[in-house]
C-alpha cells in the first residue's frame, strides 16, 4: 500500500486476535515510528513490547491498580479490567522520555512520541495489521507506571494494541477538509 493510501484509509481496529505481527512487520512499524518529526534529534521516547506471558503481568498490574483505588471492586469488574490487557497478542507501550533542552520544550517531545505512535499505527495499517491506540487511567496510574518501570520524568503516551484483524473493519466517511481548514 502506498503512503498516501495508508494515510487516507487508516482506521482503528478494536478487534484483533493472535497471531501478532511477525518480527519483520513489527520492525517495519517501529522503524516508521522512529522517522517521526523529532526536533533536535533527541529521540525522546522508548517503547515496551508486551506479549506472551508478559500480557498476564500487565493484566495483573491493571488489576492491582484497580484494587488499590477500589478495594471493594467486584470480581466481575476486576475480570473486565484484567481482560483489557489481553485484547491483543501484542501491546506496544509508547513512553515519552523528555530531556531538558534550551530550545525544545517538554511538550514538543511528548508530541514527538505521539507522532511516533501514529506513524506506527499507519505503518501497521499499510502492512494489514489490526491496531488501535488506547490510553485511559491505566496510562497514568502510579502502580502501572511503577510496574512498567516508568520513572517520574517519563509519561506513558499510549498503548498500541496490535494483532490479526478479527472481523470487519469499519469504514469511515470522508469529511470535506473545508470543515477544518480556513484561510487566515
Steps between C-alpha positions, in 0.01 A plus 500: 500500500641842413544764770217730390250213485609384846463850641158552339354160597641423845241413761524361849439125524367410843453127440823313448619148573819296491735489336656836553717661237793288388850630585561666161159672498550620857846630410359688202232659718751606764740638239212712366450634852864593532470723192253737661571871535761533774636851554867480594506122443452450872326165458283580805332161514526135581266212429411185691380189318257303714406157369467137598526453879569870551138572404390318817742716700344811344153367583615453862632858511164629376325291766735614778445864402124455502505324837710780647241755387192292577571229762140375485496461121295201387663192353322554169622860478852386581482232229382766254795725587746211472357405160588845364868404504425178314307641201793463262800272459733802512476819702762760411540765770621841381686688771617860469847549651550875470835665543567853622591715202521879468307507169277192506219501757387186680159528335654480155686186604173342617344591167793343319443175690132518405607552139711186520199302622285643221760403240503148645120482474507613139778255415305219669198587286712503183634156596150361571545480877203594714590767753342749734643765734365497853573703812271552797569482874748215463735731309534725804450274800805495734483122548500436125770759438722349771435144380600595144812681621379847401689758705374836628629698200338264247142471376306215344368658181300200388454128462486361146305176492607302193401170342325322218179674396204307644182600322388779275689828505273800530510745216509867584323753287738754354432851623559806287820671608338845485322409826838515675714740295468868431712772351625762742 
